[in-house]
Amino acid sequence: MKLYPKGSQIDDKSHLSRYQQYSPKPPKTRFIFTGLKFIAIFVSTRKARFLLQFKSMNVFFRFILVSTLLFAGYIDSKAQSYSLTISAASFEIDGKSHSGYRTEFTQPYSEIKKEWWRYVKSITYLYNAKSHYILTIPAKGDSNTELQFISVLDKTSNKGAVLKVAPILEGLDEGQVTQFKKELKLLLVDFKIQYFTEMLQEKIEDKEKEIEKLSKELYKQKNDNSSNLDKLNQRLSKSNSELDALKEKLNQIK
């Protein structure tokens, strides 16, 4: 029995090999180079010569280093990951232990909550128990057995989310449990592929509109000796690079 919706992104032939990890490089920032440039200018001044005594130099560079690392960490924490990694997990709900799977998101918790609810509503009957969902998959085909599983969505320290699922085992034999767990794992993969694909396609469309707008503006000013032409060309080049990066991420997910 397949849990994921009809027309989903899962390829039956590839099964679990689809969810290789893909974590794009964090966005580049000019802050580090600006900081280094600032140090060079500062050192060249008379005040810097005074500060370049042993104690003062340590304090000064320690301040610059800590500031740079903190800012770089902040930028890195904002980088969104498109990882399809799923891992085994055990967790407790109301004092009862459950064994299943978990997967992490760097995207906002509120967004994941909305998209997960929309996704599971299409294939299950959903009961909201506040701290978790109890989801029932109706019997299909020759099967007279309804399947149930639990899902829990928790916030992470960086305002992302961790999604956990586990089968409810009552009434299932060992073989059914093994197959059900496999399907739950594929369910998480399919949800992430569908969610990331829709999100990146939307970003690609927005970026294409931005490029079209910049191209029209550049065309209007091409016969003018405007100093704005260089800025427009730079913005257009940057937008095209960002579009290529988005398409590359989408290809990695597909």
C-alpha positions as CSV (number, residue, x, y, z in Angstrom):
1,M,0.0,0.0,0.0
2,K,1.4,3.4,-1.0
3,L,0.7,6.2,1.4
4,Y,1.8,9.2,-0.6
5,P,-0.7,10.9,-2.9
6,K,-1.3,10.0,-6.5
7,G,1.0,12.0,-8.8
8,S,3.5,12.5,-6.1
9,Q,7.2,13.0,-6.7
10,I,8.4,9.6,-5.5
11,D,9.7,7.3,-8.2
12,D,8.7,3.7,-7.4
13,K,11.8,2.2,-9.0
14,S,14.3,4.4,-7.1
15,H,12.7,4.0,-3.7
16,L,14.9,5.2,-0.9
17,S,17.9,6.1,-3.1
18,R,16.1,9.4,-3.9
19,Y,16.7,11.1,-0.7
20,Q,20.4,11.9,-0.9
21,Q,21.4,14.9,1.2
22,Y,21.6,18.2,-0.6
23,S,22.6,21.2,1.4
24,P,23.5,24.2,-0.8
25,K,26.4,26.4,0.2
26,P,25.5,29.3,2.5
27,P,25.0,32.7,0.8
28,K,28.2,34.7,0.3
29,T,28.6,37.8,2.2
30,R,30.8,40.8,1.8
31,F,31.0,41.4,5.5
32,I,34.2,39.5,6.1
33,F,36.0,41.2,3.3
34,T,34.7,44.6,4.5
35,G,35.9,43.8,8.0
36,L,39.4,42.9,6.6
37,K,39.4,46.1,4.6
38,F,38.5,48.1,7.7
39,I,41.3,46.5,9.7
40,A,43.8,47.5,6.9
41,I,42.7,51.1,6.9
42,F,42.6,51.3,10.6
43,V,46.1,49.9,11.0
44,S,47.4,52.5,8.5
45,T,46.2,55.4,10.7
46,R,48.1,57.0,13.6
47,K,45.5,55.7,16.1
48,A,46.2,52.2,14.9
49,R,49.9,52.6,15.4
50,F,49.2,53.5,19.0
51,L,46.9,50.5,19.4
52,L,49.4,48.1,18.0
53,Q,51.0,47.6,21.3
54,F,50.8,44.0,22.5
55,K,47.8,44.3,24.9
56,S,45.8,46.7,22.8
57,M,46.4,44.7,19.6
58,N,45.0,41.6,21.2
59,V,41.8,43.4,22.4
60,F,41.3,45.1,19.0
61,F,41.7,42.0,16.9
62,R,39.7,39.9,19.3
63,F,36.8,42.3,18.9
64,I,37.0,42.2,15.1
65,L,37.3,38.4,15.1
66,V,34.3,37.8,17.4
67,S,32.2,40.3,15.5
68,T,33.0,38.7,12.2
69,L,32.3,35.2,13.4
70,L,29.0,36.1,15.1
71,F,27.8,37.9,11.9
72,A,28.9,35.0,9.7
73,G,27.1,32.6,12.0
74,Y,24.0,34.7,11.8
75,I,24.1,34.7,8.0
76,D,24.8,30.9,8.0
77,S,21.8,30.3,10.2
78,K,19.6,32.0,7.7
79,A,20.7,29.7,4.9
80,Q,18.0,27.4,3.8
81,S,18.8,23.7,3.3
82,Y,17.0,21.4,0.9
83,S,18.1,18.1,2.4
84,L,16.0,15.0,1.9
85,T,17.7,13.1,4.7
86,I,15.4,10.9,6.8
87,S,16.7,9.3,10.0
88,A,15.4,6.7,12.5
89,A,13.9,8.2,15.7
90,S,12.2,7.3,18.9
91,F,10.1,9.7,20.9
92,E,7.5,9.7,23.6
93,I,3.9,11.0,23.6
94,D,1.8,11.0,26.7
95,G,4.4,8.7,28.4
96,K,4.2,6.1,25.5
97,S,7.3,5.4,23.4
98,H,7.0,5.4,19.6
99,S,9.6,4.2,17.0
100,G,9.7,5.8,13.6
101,Y,11.5,8.5,11.6
102,R,12.4,12.2,11.7
103,T,13.5,14.8,9.3
104,E,14.6,18.5,9.8
105,F,13.7,21.7,8.0
106,T,15.5,25.1,8.1
107,Q,12.3,26.7,6.8
108,P,10.0,28.4,9.3
109,Y,8.0,26.2,11.6
110,S,4.7,27.9,10.8
111,E,5.2,27.3,7.1
112,I,6.1,23.6,7.6
113,K,3.0,23.1,9.9
114,K,0.7,24.6,7.2
115,E,2.2,22.5,4.4
116,W,2.3,19.3,6.3
117,W,-1.3,19.7,7.3
118,R,-2.3,20.3,3.7
119,Y,-0.3,17.3,2.5
120,V,-1.7,14.7,5.0
121,K,-5.2,16.0,4.6
122,S,-5.2,14.7,1.1
123,I,-4.5,11.1,2.1
124,T,-5.7,10.6,5.7
125,Y,-8.4,11.4,8.2
126,L,-6.7,13.7,10.7
127,Y,-7.3,14.1,14.4
128,N,-5.6,17.0,16.0
129,A,-4.5,16.0,19.6
130,K,-2.9,19.4,20.1
131,S,0.6,18.1,20.8
132,H,0.5,15.7,17.8
133,Y,-1.7,14.4,15.0
134,I,-3.2,11.0,14.8
135,L,-3.7,10.1,11.2
136,T,-5.8,7.3,9.8
137,I,-5.3,5.9,6.3
138,P,-8.5,4.3,5.0
139,A,-8.5,0.7,3.8
140,K,-7.9,0.4,0.1
141,G,-8.2,-2.4,-2.5
142,D,-8.1,-5.8,-1.0
143,S,-7.0,-4.5,2.4
144,N,-9.7,-4.3,5.0
145,T,-7.2,-2.8,7.5
146,E,-7.1,0.9,8.3
147,L,-3.6,2.1,9.1
148,Q,-2.8,4.7,11.7
149,F,0.3,6.7,12.5
150,I,1.3,9.6,14.7
151,S,3.1,12.8,13.6
152,V,4.8,15.4,15.8
153,L,6.2,18.7,14.6
154,D,8.6,20.5,17.0
155,K,10.3,23.9,16.7
156,T,14.1,24.0,16.5
157,S,16.5,26.5,18.1
158,N,16.9,28.3,14.7
159,K,13.1,28.6,14.3
160,G,13.0,25.7,11.9
161,A,11.2,22.4,12.4
162,V,11.6,18.7,13.1
163,L,8.9,16.4,11.8
164,K,8.6,13.0,13.4
165,V,6.3,10.1,12.4
166,A,5.7,6.6,13.8
167,P,3.2,3.8,13.1
168,I,0.5,2.8,15.6
169,L,1.2,-0.9,16.0
170,E,-2.0,-2.2,17.4
171,G,-3.5,-4.9,15.1
172,L,-0.5,-5.3,12.9
173,D,1.8,-8.3,12.5
174,E,5.6,-8.0,12.1
175,G,5.5,-8.0,8.3
176,Q,2.9,-5.3,8.2
177,V,4.8,-3.2,10.6
178,T,8.0,-3.5,8.5
179,Q,6.1,-2.5,5.3
180,F,4.3,0.3,7.0
181,K,7.5,1.8,8.3
182,K,9.0,1.7,4.9
183,E,6.0,3.5,3.5
184,L,6.2,6.2,6.2
185,K,9.8,6.8,5.3
186,L,8.9,7.3,1.7
187,L,6.0,9.5,2.8
188,L,8.4,11.9,4.4
189,V,10.6,11.9,1.3
190,D,7.7,12.6,-1.0
191,F,6.5,15.5,1.3
192,K,9.9,17.1,1.2
193,I,10.3,16.8,-2.5
194,Q,6.9,18.2,-3.2
195,Y,7.3,21.1,-0.7
196,F,10.8,22.0,-1.9
197,T,9.8,21.8,-5.5
198,E,6.8,24.1,-5.2
199,M,8.8,26.6,-3.1
200,L,11.7,26.7,-5.6
201,Q,9.5,26.9,-8.6
202,E,7.8,29.9,-7.0
203,K,11.2,31.6,-6.4
204,I,12.3,30.9,-9.9
205,E,9.1,32.5,-11.3
206,D,9.6,35.6,-9.2
207,K,13.3,35.8,-10.2
208,E,12.3,35.5,-13.9
209,K,9.9,38.3,-13.5
210,E,12.6,40.4,-11.9
211,I,15.0,39.7,-14.8
212,E,12.3,40.6,-17.4
213,K,11.7,43.9,-15.6
214,L,15.4,44.7,-15.4
215,S,15.9,43.8,-19.1
216,K,13.1,46.1,-20.2
217,E,14.5,49.0,-18.1
218,L,18.0,48.3,-19.6
219,Y,16.5,48.4,-23.1
220,K,14.8,51.7,-22.5
221,Q,18.1,53.3,-21.4
222,K,20.5,51.6,-23.8
223,N,20.7,54.8,-26.0
224,D,21.2,57.1,-23.1
225,N,24.5,58.0,-21.7
226,S,23.2,57.2,-18.3
227,S,25.4,56.3,-15.3
228,N,22.6,54.0,-14.3
229,L,23.4,51.6,-17.1
230,D,26.3,50.0,-15.2
231,K,24.2,49.5,-12.1
232,L,21.4,47.9,-14.2
233,N,23.8,45.6,-15.9
234,Q,25.3,44.5,-12.5
235,R,21.8,43.9,-11.1
236,L,20.8,41.9,-14.2
237,S,24.0,39.8,-14.0
238,K,23.4,39.1,-10.3
239,S,19.8,38.2,-10.9
240,N,20.8,35.8,-13.7
241,S,23.3,34.1,-11.4
242,E,20.7,33.8,-8.6
243,L,18.3,32.2,-11.2
244,D,20.9,29.7,-12.2
245,A,21.5,28.8,-8.6
246,L,17.8,28.2,-7.9
247,K,17.5,26.0,-11.0
248,E,20.5,24.0,-9.9
249,K,18.9,23.4,-6.5
250,L,15.6,22.3,-8.1
251,N,17.5,19.8,-10.3
252,Q,19.3,18.4,-7.3
253,I,15.9,17.8,-5.6
254,K,14.3,16.2,-8.7
